[in-house]
Amino acid sequence: MLSIDFFGFADAGENVLLLPDGRIVVGGLARNSVDGYGVARINP
């Protein structure tokens, strides 16, 4: 399990991509004082 917190508010992963080399890309809602979009790449 992995938890990523962008700004300290409730965030939500909405899109997941598994790359051929095993890396994972996650994108979704990243809340601050306004709603934004966050992207994270995880290297296993």
C-alpha positions, 0 to 999 in steps of 0.5 A: 500500500502506498499513500501520496498526499499532495497538499494535506487535503483529501486527494483521489487517484482517478487514473492508473497506468501500468508501464511495460517496465513495471512503473506505475503512473497515477493521476487524479484530484489534488485538493489545495484551497482549490481543486487541481490535478496531481500526477505521480510516477511510482518506481517499484 
